[in-house]
Amino acid sequence: MMDIALIAHDRKKDEMVNFAIAYEHVLKHHRLYATGTTGTRIMENTSLSVHRFMSGPLGGDQQIGARVAENTMDLILFFRDPLMAQPHEPDIIALLRLCDVQGIPVATNVATGELLVKALERGDFAWRELVHKYKPGIEG
């Protein structure tokens, strides 16, 4: 079971909801986290249970970033809107940087999201279980 974050900018929320509907059969086997409105919209349109953090601009991206920094998030699906300036852009850049530092797979669009979820469905993320098993400070 993987810990997966679902984040979508305002103009990408419908895309994320449709993605969650299409891949509900895969996502239902994992622990899901999302920023505020995105998580609500996913739960309203699927049977998925989603732990919601604050809205992105109010600190939700940073809350997810804290999980990434602790290497406890396994996958991030962050459907970004590249054509709209975001008031919390520094938080977004920091989250993506943390993903690079920790080696956390991140998709910033639906095409890459589909590739990662199909890999998840095939079991290609088993290596993340080793990350958790041998994480310093955790007995395994």
DSSP file with accessible surface (Angstrom, degrees, kcal/mol):
  #  RESIDUE AA STRUCTURE BP1 BP2  ACC     N-H-->O    O-->H-N    N-H-->O    O-->H-N    TCO  KAPPA ALPHA  PHI   PSI    X-CA   Y-CA   Z-CA
    1    1 A M              0   0  117      0, 0.0     2,-0.3     0, 0.0    29,-0.2   0.000 360.0 360.0 360.0 126.0    0.0    0.0    0.0
    2    2 A M        -     0   0    7     27,-0.2    29,-2.2    72,-0.0     2,-0.6  -0.705 360.0-124.1-103.2 155.3    1.5    3.3   -1.1
    3    3 A D  E     -a   31   0A  10     -2,-0.3    71,-2.6    27,-0.2    72,-1.4  -0.897  36.2-174.2 -97.5 118.2    0.9    6.8    0.2
    4    4 A I  E     -ab  32  75A   0     27,-2.9    29,-2.6    -2,-0.6     2,-0.4  -0.958  15.0-151.7-123.5 129.6   -0.2    9.0   -2.8
    5    5 A A  E     -ab  33  76A   0     70,-2.5    72,-3.1    -2,-0.4     2,-0.5  -0.840   6.4-161.7-100.6 136.6   -0.9   12.7   -2.9
    6    6 A L  E     +ab  34  77A   0     27,-2.8    29,-1.1    -2,-0.4     2,-0.4  -0.977  18.4 165.2-119.5 118.0   -3.4   14.2   -5.3
    7    7 A I  E     + b   0  78A   4     70,-3.0    72,-2.5    -2,-0.5     2,-0.3  -0.989   6.7 175.4-133.8 140.4   -3.1   17.9   -6.0
    8    8 A A  E     - b   0  79A   3     -2,-0.4    72,-0.2    70,-0.2    30,-0.1  -0.973  27.9-125.5-148.8 132.9   -4.6   20.0   -8.8
    9    9 A H    >>  -     0   0   10     70,-2.2     3,-2.4    -2,-0.3     4,-0.7  -0.295  45.9 -94.1 -66.3 161.7   -4.7   23.7   -9.7
   10   10 A D  G >4 S+     0   0  128      1,-0.3     3,-1.1     2,-0.2     4,-0.4   0.870 125.8  46.2 -50.2 -47.8   -8.2   25.2  -10.1
   11   11 A R  G 34 S+     0   0  142      1,-0.2    -1,-0.3     2,-0.1     4,-0.1   0.501 115.1  49.7 -79.0   1.8   -8.3   24.8  -13.9
   12   12 A K  G <> S+     0   0   50     -3,-2.4     4,-2.2    67,-0.2    -1,-0.2   0.352  80.8  95.0-114.7   0.8   -7.1   21.2  -13.6
   13   13 A K  H <X S+     0   0   19     -3,-1.1     4,-2.6    -4,-0.7     5,-0.2   0.909  84.3  51.0 -63.7 -41.3   -9.5   20.0  -10.8
   14   14 A D  H  > S+     0   0  101     -4,-0.4     4,-2.7     1,-0.2    -1,-0.2   0.915 109.8  51.7 -61.1 -40.0  -12.0   18.5  -13.4
   15   15 A E  H  > S+     0   0   65      1,-0.2     4,-2.2     2,-0.2    -1,-0.2   0.910 110.6  48.0 -61.5 -42.5   -9.1   16.6  -15.0
   16   16 A M  H  X S+     0   0    0     -4,-2.2     4,-2.8     2,-0.2    -2,-0.2   0.907 111.1  50.3 -66.3 -42.1   -8.0   15.2  -11.6
   17   17 A V  H  X S+     0   0    6     -4,-2.6     4,-2.4     2,-0.2    -2,-0.2   0.946 112.0  47.3 -61.4 -46.7  -11.6   14.2  -10.7
   18   18 A N  H  X S+     0   0  103     -4,-2.7     4,-2.5     1,-0.2    -1,-0.2   0.889 111.7  51.7 -62.0 -37.1  -11.9   12.4  -14.1
   19   19 A F  H  X S+     0   0    7     -4,-2.2     4,-2.3    -5,-0.2    -2,-0.2   0.930 109.4  49.3 -63.4 -45.9   -8.5   10.8  -13.5
   20   20 A A  H  < S+     0   0    0     -4,-2.8     4,-0.3     1,-0.2    -2,-0.2   0.883 111.6  49.3 -63.8 -37.6   -9.6    9.5  -10.1
   21   21 A I  H >< S+     0   0   77     -4,-2.4     3,-1.0     1,-0.2     4,-0.3   0.946 112.3  47.8 -64.4 -47.3  -12.8    8.1  -11.6
   22   22 A A  H 3< S+     0   0   57     -4,-2.5     3,-0.3     1,-0.2    -2,-0.2   0.851 123.1  32.8 -63.6 -34.9  -10.9    6.4  -14.4
   23   23 A Y  T >X S+     0   0   19     -4,-2.3     4,-2.9     1,-0.2     3,-1.5   0.139  79.1 116.8-112.7  22.5   -8.3    4.9  -12.0
   24   24 A E  H <> S+     0   0   43     -3,-1.0     4,-2.4    -4,-0.3    -1,-0.2   0.879  72.3  62.3 -55.8 -37.8  -10.5    4.4   -8.9
   25   25 A H  H 34 S+     0   0   90     -4,-0.3    -1,-0.3    -3,-0.3    -2,-0.1   0.779 113.5  34.8 -63.0 -24.2   -9.9    0.6   -9.2
   26   26 A V  H X4 S+     0   0    7     -3,-1.5     3,-1.5     2,-0.1    -2,-0.2   0.879 116.8  51.4 -91.8 -47.9   -6.1    1.2   -8.7
   27   27 A L  H >< S+     0   0    0     -4,-2.9     3,-2.1     1,-0.3    -2,-0.2   0.790  94.3  72.0 -64.1 -28.9   -6.3    4.1   -6.2
   28   28 A K  T 3< S+     0   0  128     -4,-2.4    -1,-0.3     1,-0.3    -3,-0.1   0.696  91.2  60.4 -64.2 -14.6   -8.7    2.4   -3.8
   29   29 A H  T <  S+     0   0  113     -3,-1.5    -1,-0.3    -5,-0.2     2,-0.3   0.328 102.5  62.7 -92.7   7.6   -5.9    0.1   -2.7
   30   30 A H  S <  S-     0   0   34     -3,-2.1     2,-0.6   -29,-0.2   -27,-0.2  -0.839  89.8 -99.3-131.3 163.9   -3.7    2.9   -1.5
   31   31 A R  E     -a    3   0A 109    -29,-2.2   -27,-2.9    -2,-0.3     2,-0.4  -0.783  44.4-155.9 -84.2 122.8   -3.7    5.7    1.2
   32   32 A L  E     -ac   4  50A   7     17,-0.6    19,-2.9    -2,-0.6     2,-0.3  -0.836  15.9-179.6-108.5 141.1   -4.7    8.9   -0.6
   33   33 A Y  E     +ac   5  51A  28    -29,-2.6   -27,-2.8    -2,-0.4     2,-0.3  -0.944   8.7 169.0-130.7 150.1   -4.0   12.4    0.5
   34   34 A A  E     -ac   6  52A   0     17,-2.1    19,-3.3    -2,-0.3   -27,-0.2  -0.988  37.8 -96.9-155.4 161.1   -5.0   15.7   -1.2
   35   35 A T     >  -     0   0    6    -29,-1.1     4,-2.8    -2,-0.3     5,-0.3  -0.422  60.6 -84.6 -75.0 161.9   -5.1   19.4   -0.8
   36   36 A G  H  > S+     0   0    5     18,-0.8     4,-2.1     1,-0.2     5,-0.2   0.826 117.6  26.3 -37.8 -76.8   -8.5   20.8    0.4
   37   37 A T  H  > S+     0   0   74      1,-0.2     4,-2.9     2,-0.2     5,-0.2   0.898 120.2  56.2 -66.1 -38.6  -10.8   21.3   -2.5
   38   38 A T  H  > S+     0   0    2      1,-0.2     4,-2.3     2,-0.2    -1,-0.2   0.943 109.1  47.2 -59.2 -46.3   -9.2   18.6   -4.7
   39   39 A G  H  X S+     0   0    0     -4,-2.8     4,-2.4     1,-0.2    -1,-0.2   0.913 112.2  49.9 -62.1 -42.1   -9.8   16.0   -2.0
   40   40 A T  H  X S+     0   0   39     -4,-2.1     4,-2.3    -5,-0.3    -2,-0.2   0.942 110.8  48.9 -62.1 -47.0  -13.4   17.1   -1.5
   41   41 A R  H  X S+     0   0   65     -4,-2.9     4,-1.1     1,-0.2    -1,-0.2   0.892 111.1  50.2 -62.3 -39.2  -14.1   16.9   -5.2
   42   42 A I  H >X S+     0   0    0     -4,-2.3     4,-1.0    -5,-0.2     3,-0.6   0.938 111.9  47.2 -64.7 -44.8  -12.6   13.4   -5.5
   43   43 A M  H 3< S+     0   0   70     -4,-2.4     3,-0.3     1,-0.2    -2,-0.2   0.856 109.7  54.2 -66.7 -32.7  -14.6   12.1   -2.6
   44   44 A E  H 3< S+     0   0  135     -4,-2.3    -1,-0.2     1,-0.2    -2,-0.2   0.772 117.0  36.7 -68.8 -26.1  -17.8   13.6   -4.0
   45   45 A N  H << S+     0   0   80     -4,-1.1     2,-0.3    -3,-0.6    -1,-0.2   0.408 122.2  31.9-110.5  -1.5  -17.3   11.9   -7.3
   46   46 A T  S  < S-     0   0   20     -4,-1.0   -25,-0.1    -3,-0.3   -26,-0.0  -0.854  78.0-112.8-140.0 179.1  -15.8    8.5   -6.3
   47   47 A S  S    S+     0   0  101     -2,-0.3     2,-0.1     2,-0.1    -4,-0.1   0.247  74.6 126.8 -97.7  12.6  -16.0    6.1   -3.4
   48   48 A L        -     0   0   11     -6,-0.3     2,-0.5     1,-0.1    -2,-0.2  -0.427  57.7-135.3 -73.5 143.6  -12.4    6.8   -2.5
   49   49 A S        -     0   0  105     -2,-0.1   -17,-0.6   -21,-0.1     2,-0.4  -0.869  27.1-174.1 -97.0 128.2  -11.4    7.9    1.0
   50   50 A V  E     -c   32   0A   9     -2,-0.5     2,-0.6   -19,-0.1   -17,-0.2  -0.987  24.2-138.1-130.5 125.7   -9.0   10.8    0.9
   51   51 A H  E     -c   33   0A 103    -19,-2.9   -17,-2.1    -2,-0.4     2,-0.5  -0.732  31.8-145.8 -77.3 122.4   -7.2   12.5    3.8
   52   52 A R  E     -c   34   0A 121     -2,-0.6   -17,-0.2   -19,-0.2     2,-0.2  -0.791  16.3-169.5 -99.3 132.5   -7.5   16.2    3.1
   53   53 A F        -     0   0   28    -19,-3.3   -17,-0.2    -2,-0.5     7,-0.1  -0.381  45.0 -67.4 -95.3-174.6   -4.8   18.7    4.0
   54   54 A M        -     0   0   94    -19,-0.2   -18,-0.8     1,-0.2    -1,-0.3  -0.187  68.1 -76.2 -66.6 166.1   -5.4   22.5    3.8
   55   55 A S    > > -     0   0   41    -20,-0.3     5,-2.6     5,-0.1     3,-0.9  -0.316  49.2-110.0 -58.5 147.8   -5.9   24.2    0.5
   56   56 A G  G > >S+     0   0    6      1,-0.3     3,-1.9     4,-0.2     5,-0.7   0.923 117.1  47.0 -50.2 -54.3   -2.7   24.6   -1.5
   57   57 A P  G 3 5S+     0   0   69      0, 0.0    -1,-0.3     0, 0.0    -2,-0.1   0.752 111.0  54.6 -64.3 -19.4   -2.4   28.4   -1.1
   58   58 A L  G < 5S-     0   0  126     -3,-0.9    -2,-0.2    30,-0.0    -3,-0.1   0.343 137.1 -75.4 -95.8   6.5   -3.1   28.1    2.6
   59   59 A G  T <>5S+     0   0   10     -3,-1.9     4,-2.1    -4,-0.3    -3,-0.2   0.390  95.8 120.8 120.9  -2.8   -0.3   25.6    3.3
   60   60 A G  H  ><S+     0   0    0     -5,-2.6     4,-2.3     1,-0.2    -4,-0.2   0.889  78.4  53.0 -60.9 -39.5   -1.6   22.3    1.9
   61   61 A D  H  ><S+     0   0    2     -5,-0.7     4,-2.6     1,-0.2    -1,-0.2   0.905 110.5  48.5 -61.8 -38.6    1.4   22.0   -0.5
   62   62 A Q  H  > S+     0   0  115     -6,-0.3     4,-2.2     2,-0.2    -2,-0.2   0.860 107.5  54.7 -70.0 -35.5    3.7   22.5    2.4
   63   63 A Q  H  X S+     0   0   70     -4,-2.1     4,-1.3     2,-0.2    -2,-0.2   0.929 112.6  42.8 -63.3 -43.0    1.9   19.9    4.5
   64   64 A I  H  X S+     0   0    0     -4,-2.3     4,-2.1     1,-0.2     3,-0.2   0.912 110.7  57.5 -67.1 -39.1    2.4   17.4    1.7
   65   65 A G  H  X S+     0   0    5     -4,-2.6     4,-2.9     1,-0.2    -2,-0.2   0.865 100.8  56.6 -58.8 -35.8    6.0   18.7    1.3
   66   66 A A  H  X S+     0   0   50     -4,-2.2     4,-1.6     2,-0.2    -1,-0.2   0.911 107.2  48.6 -62.8 -40.2    6.6   17.8    5.0
   67   67 A R  H  <>S+     0   0   47     -4,-1.3     5,-2.8    -3,-0.2     6,-0.6   0.886 111.7  49.8 -65.9 -36.8    5.6   14.2    4.3
   68   68 A V  H ><5S+     0   0    0     -4,-2.1     3,-1.9     3,-0.2    -2,-0.2   0.933 107.4  53.6 -66.5 -44.1    7.9   14.2    1.2
   69   69 A A  H 3<5S+     0   0   45     -4,-2.9    -1,-0.2     1,-0.3    -2,-0.2   0.853 109.5  48.7 -60.0 -33.3   10.8   15.6    3.3
   70   70 A E  T 3<5S-     0   0  107     -4,-1.6    -1,-0.3    -5,-0.2    -2,-0.2   0.452 113.9-123.5 -83.2  -0.8   10.3   12.7    5.8
   71   71 A N  T < 5S+     0   0   24     -3,-1.9    -3,-0.2    -4,-0.2    -2,-0.1   0.855  78.5 120.5  60.0  38.6   10.2   10.3    2.8
   72   72 A T      < +     0   0   26     -5,-2.8     2,-0.4    -6,-0.1    -4,-0.2   0.393  49.7  82.6-110.8   1.3    6.8    9.0    3.8
   73   73 A M        -     0   0    0     -6,-0.6   -69,-0.2     1,-0.1     3,-0.1  -0.901  56.2-171.5-103.7 134.9    5.0    9.9    0.6
   74   74 A D        +     0   0    0    -71,-2.6     2,-0.3    -2,-0.4   -70,-0.2   0.716  65.2  10.5 -99.8 -24.5    5.4    7.4   -2.3
   75   75 A L  E     -b    4   0A   0    -72,-1.4   -70,-2.5    29,-0.1     2,-0.5  -0.973  57.4-155.6-158.3 138.3    3.9    9.2   -5.3
   76   76 A I  E     -bd   5 106A   0     29,-2.2    31,-2.4    -2,-0.3     2,-0.6  -0.984   2.8-170.0-121.3 126.3    2.6   12.7   -6.1
   77   77 A L  E     +bd   6 107A   0    -72,-3.1   -70,-3.0    -2,-0.5     2,-0.6  -0.952  18.1 169.9-110.6 104.8    0.1   13.4   -8.8
   78   78 A F  E     -b    7   0A   0     29,-3.3     2,-1.1    -2,-0.6   -70,-0.2  -0.869  19.7-161.0-123.5  93.0    0.1   17.2   -9.1
   79   79 A F  E     -b    8   0A   1    -72,-2.5   -70,-2.2    -2,-0.6     2,-0.2  -0.666  21.4-166.0 -80.1 101.1   -1.8   18.4  -12.2
   80   80 A R        -     0   0   62     28,-1.7     3,-0.1    -2,-1.1    -2,-0.0  -0.571  23.1-133.3 -90.6 153.3   -0.4   21.9  -12.6
   81   81 A D    >   -     0   0   11     -2,-0.2     3,-1.3     3,-0.2   -71,-0.1  -0.878  20.3-174.6-103.7  99.4   -1.8   24.7  -14.7
   82   82 A P  T 3  S+     0   0  106      0, 0.0    -1,-0.1     0, 0.0    -2,-0.0   0.613  79.1  58.1 -73.3  -9.2    1.3   26.0  -16.6
   83   83 A L  T 3  S+     0   0  150      1,-0.1     2,-0.4    -3,-0.1    -2,-0.0   0.396  96.7  68.3-100.8   2.4   -0.6   28.9  -18.1
   84   84 A M  S <  S-     0   0   87     -3,-1.3    -3,-0.2     2,-0.0     2,-0.1  -0.985  80.3-126.0-127.3 126.3   -1.8   30.5  -14.8
   85   85 A A        -     0   0   92     -2,-0.4    -2,-0.1     1,-0.0     3,-0.0  -0.448  25.7-145.4 -66.4 139.0    0.4   32.3  -12.3
   86   86 A Q    >   -     0   0   32     -2,-0.1     3,-1.5     1,-0.1     6,-0.1  -0.922  10.3-142.7-110.7 133.5    0.0   30.8   -8.8
   87   87 A P  T 3  S+     0   0  115      0, 0.0    -1,-0.1     0, 0.0    -2,-0.0   0.767 104.3  47.2 -66.6 -20.8    0.2   33.1   -5.7
   88   88 A H  T >> S+     0   0   15      1,-0.2     4,-1.6     2,-0.1     3,-1.0  -0.054  70.5 134.1-110.4  34.1    2.0   30.2   -3.9
   89   89 A E  H <>  +     0   0   61     -3,-1.5     4,-2.7     1,-0.3     5,-0.3   0.853  67.6  59.6 -53.5 -39.8    4.5   29.4   -6.6
   90   90 A P  H 3> S+     0   0   96      0, 0.0     4,-2.2     0, 0.0    -1,-0.3   0.898 105.1  50.2 -59.1 -35.7    7.4   29.2   -4.1
   91   91 A D  H <> S+     0   0   34     -3,-1.0     4,-2.3     2,-0.2    -2,-0.2   0.894 110.5  49.8 -66.1 -39.1    5.6   26.5   -2.2
   92   92 A I  H  X S+     0   0    0     -4,-1.6     4,-2.5     2,-0.2     5,-0.2   0.940 111.5  47.4 -65.1 -46.8    5.0   24.5   -5.4
   93   93 A I  H  X S+     0   0   89     -4,-2.7     4,-2.5     1,-0.2    -2,-0.2   0.906 111.4  52.0 -62.3 -40.0    8.7   24.8   -6.4
   94   94 A A  H  X S+     0   0   48     -4,-2.2     4,-2.5    -5,-0.3    -1,-0.2   0.914 109.4  49.8 -63.8 -41.3    9.7   23.7   -2.9
   95   95 A L  H  X S+     0   0    3     -4,-2.3     4,-2.0     2,-0.2    -2,-0.2   0.941 112.2  46.6 -63.0 -46.2    7.5   20.7   -3.1
   96   96 A L  H  X S+     0   0   28     -4,-2.5     4,-1.9     1,-0.2    -2,-0.2   0.897 111.4  52.5 -64.6 -36.8    8.8   19.6   -6.5
   97   97 A R  H  X S+     0   0  157     -4,-2.5     4,-2.6     1,-0.2    -1,-0.2   0.929 107.7  51.3 -62.7 -44.9   12.4   20.2   -5.3
   98   98 A L  H  X S+     0   0   39     -4,-2.5     4,-2.7     1,-0.2    -1,-0.2   0.882 106.4  54.7 -61.1 -37.9   11.8   17.9   -2.3
   99   99 A C  H  X>S+     0   0    1     -4,-2.0     5,-2.5     1,-0.2     4,-1.1   0.916 110.0  46.8 -61.3 -40.9   10.4   15.2   -4.6
  100  100 A D  H  <5S+     0   0  128     -4,-1.9     3,-0.3     3,-0.2    -2,-0.2   0.914 111.8  50.6 -65.7 -42.2   13.7   15.4   -6.5
  101  101 A V  H  <5S+     0   0   88     -4,-2.6    -2,-0.2     1,-0.2    -1,-0.2   0.930 119.3  36.1 -61.6 -44.2   15.8   15.3   -3.3
  102  102 A Q  H  <5S-     0   0   61     -4,-2.7    -1,-0.2    -5,-0.2    -2,-0.2   0.517 108.9-118.5 -90.2  -5.7   13.9   12.3   -2.0
  103  103 A G  T  <5 +     0   0   42     -4,-1.1    -3,-0.2    -3,-0.3    -4,-0.1   0.874  54.1 162.7  70.6  36.8   13.5   10.5   -5.3
  104  104 A I      < -     0   0    6     -5,-2.5    -1,-0.2    -6,-0.2   -29,-0.1  -0.793  41.8-119.6 -90.7 123.8    9.7   10.6   -5.1
  105  105 A P        -     0   0   26      0, 0.0   -29,-2.2     0, 0.0     2,-0.4  -0.392  37.3-175.9 -62.3 135.1    8.0   10.1   -8.5
  106  106 A V  E     -d   76   0A  37    -31,-0.2     2,-0.5    -2,-0.1   -29,-0.2  -1.000  16.7-160.5-138.3 134.9    5.8   13.1   -9.4
  107  107 A A  E     -d   77   0A   0    -31,-2.4   -29,-3.3    -2,-0.4     3,-0.1  -0.969   6.4-175.7-112.5 131.5    3.5   13.7  -12.3
  108  108 A T  S    S+     0   0   50     -2,-0.5   -28,-1.7   -31,-0.2     2,-0.3   0.339  71.3  34.2-107.1   5.6    2.6   17.2  -13.3
  109  109 A N  S  > S-     0   0   66    -30,-0.2     4,-2.3     1,-0.1     5,-0.2  -0.967  87.0-104.2-152.5 165.8    0.1   16.3  -16.0
  110  110 A V  H  > S+     0   0   47     -2,-0.3     4,-2.6     1,-0.2     5,-0.2   0.847 114.2  58.6 -64.8 -34.0   -2.4   13.6  -16.8
  111  111 A A  H  > S+     0   0   57      2,-0.2     4,-1.7     1,-0.2    -1,-0.2   0.952 112.3  38.7 -62.9 -48.3   -0.2   11.9  -19.4
  112  112 A T  H  > S+     0   0   51      1,-0.2     4,-2.4     2,-0.2    -1,-0.2   0.882 112.8  58.9 -69.2 -35.5    2.6   11.2  -16.9
  113  113 A G  H  X S+     0   0    0     -4,-2.3     4,-2.6     1,-0.2     5,-0.2   0.920 104.5  50.4 -57.7 -43.6    0.0   10.5  -14.2
  114  114 A E  H  X S+     0   0   77     -4,-2.6     4,-2.4     1,-0.2     5,-0.2   0.922 109.2  50.9 -63.3 -41.4   -1.4    7.7  -16.3
  115  115 A L  H  X S+     0   0  124     -4,-1.7     4,-2.0     1,-0.2    -1,-0.2   0.928 113.1  45.6 -61.3 -44.0    2.1    6.2  -16.9
  116  116 A L  H  X S+     0   0   32     -4,-2.4     4,-2.5     2,-0.2    -2,-0.2   0.906 113.0  48.7 -68.8 -39.4    2.8    6.2  -13.1
  117  117 A V  H  X S+     0   0    0     -4,-2.6     4,-2.7     2,-0.2    -1,-0.2   0.897 110.5  51.1 -69.7 -36.2   -0.6    4.8  -12.1
  118  118 A K  H  X S+     0   0   92     -4,-2.4     4,-1.8    -5,-0.2    -1,-0.2   0.906 111.0  49.0 -65.7 -37.6   -0.3    2.0  -14.7
  119  119 A A  H  X>S+     0   0   13     -4,-2.0     5,-2.6    -5,-0.2     4,-0.7   0.910 110.3  51.5 -65.0 -40.8    3.2    1.2  -13.2
  120  120 A L  H ><5S+     0   0   12     -4,-2.5     3,-1.1     1,-0.2     5,-0.3   0.929 108.1  51.7 -60.0 -44.3    1.6    1.3   -9.8
  121  121 A E  H 3<5S+     0   0   99     -4,-2.7    -1,-0.2     1,-0.3    -2,-0.2   0.863 108.3  51.6 -62.7 -35.4   -1.0   -1.2  -10.9
  122  122 A R  H 3<5S-     0   0  164     -4,-1.8    -1,-0.3    -5,-0.2    -2,-0.2   0.579 119.3-110.0 -76.4 -13.5    1.7   -3.5  -12.3
  123  123 A G  T X<5S+     0   0   44     -3,-1.1     3,-1.4    -4,-0.7    -3,-0.2   0.639  73.9 138.9  92.9  15.3    3.6   -3.5   -9.0
  124  124 A D  T 3 < +     0   0   77     -5,-2.6     3,-0.4     1,-0.3    -4,-0.2   0.511  62.1  66.7 -73.3  -3.0    6.5   -1.4  -10.3
  125  125 A F  T >>  +     0   0   11     -6,-0.3     3,-2.0    -5,-0.3     4,-0.5   0.246  61.7 110.4-101.0  13.5    6.6    0.6   -7.0
  126  126 A A  H X>  +     0   0   53     -3,-1.4     3,-1.3     1,-0.3     4,-0.9   0.817  66.1  71.5 -58.0 -27.1    7.6   -2.3   -4.8
  127  127 A W  H 3> S+     0   0  109     -3,-0.4     4,-1.4     1,-0.3     3,-0.4   0.812  86.8  64.8 -60.1 -26.7   11.0   -0.6   -4.4
  128  128 A R  H <> S+     0   0    1     -3,-2.0     4,-2.0     1,-0.2    -1,-0.3   0.840  93.3  60.7 -66.5 -30.5    9.3    2.1   -2.3
  129  129 A E  H <X S+     0   0  108     -3,-1.3     4,-2.5    -4,-0.5    -1,-0.2   0.879 102.6  51.8 -63.4 -34.7    8.6   -0.7    0.3
  130  130 A L  H  X S+     0   0   98     -4,-0.9     4,-2.4    -3,-0.4    -1,-0.2   0.876 104.4  56.5 -67.3 -36.8   12.3   -1.2    0.6
  131  131 A V  H  < S+     0   0   39     -4,-1.4     4,-0.3     1,-0.2    -2,-0.2   0.940 112.2  42.3 -58.6 -44.8   12.7    2.6    1.2
  132  132 A H  H >< S+     0   0   55     -4,-2.0     3,-0.9     1,-0.2    -2,-0.2   0.913 112.9  53.0 -69.0 -39.9   10.3    2.3    4.1
  133  133 A K  H 3< S+     0   0  103     -4,-2.5    -1,-0.2     1,-0.2    -2,-0.2   0.884 118.6  33.9 -64.2 -39.7   11.8   -0.9    5.5
  134  134 A Y  T 3< S+     0   0  155     -4,-2.4    -1,-0.2    -5,-0.1    -2,-0.2   0.217  82.4 136.2-105.8  17.3   15.4    0.4    5.6
  135  135 A K    X   -     0   0   48     -3,-0.9     3,-2.0    -4,-0.3    -3,-0.1  -0.429  66.6-101.1 -63.8 132.5   14.6    4.0    6.5
  136  136 A P  T 3  S+     0   0  122      0, 0.0    -1,-0.1     0, 0.0     3,-0.1  -0.250 106.7  22.5 -55.9 136.8   17.0    5.2    9.2
  137  137 A G  T 3  S+     0   0   88      1,-0.2     2,-0.5    -3,-0.1    -2,-0.1   0.365 102.1  99.6  89.6  -6.4   15.5    5.1   12.7
  138  138 A I  S <  S-     0   0   90     -3,-2.0     2,-0.2    -6,-0.1    -1,-0.2  -0.962  70.3-132.7-116.1 127.3   12.8    2.6   11.8
  139  139 A E              0   0  194     -2,-0.5    -4,-0.1    -3,-0.1    -5,-0.0  -0.541 360.0 360.0 -76.7 140.9   13.2   -1.0   12.7
  140  140 A G              0   0   87     -2,-0.2    -7,-0.1    -6,-0.1    -6,-0.1  -0.906 360.0 360.0-145.9 360.0   12.5   -3.4    9.9
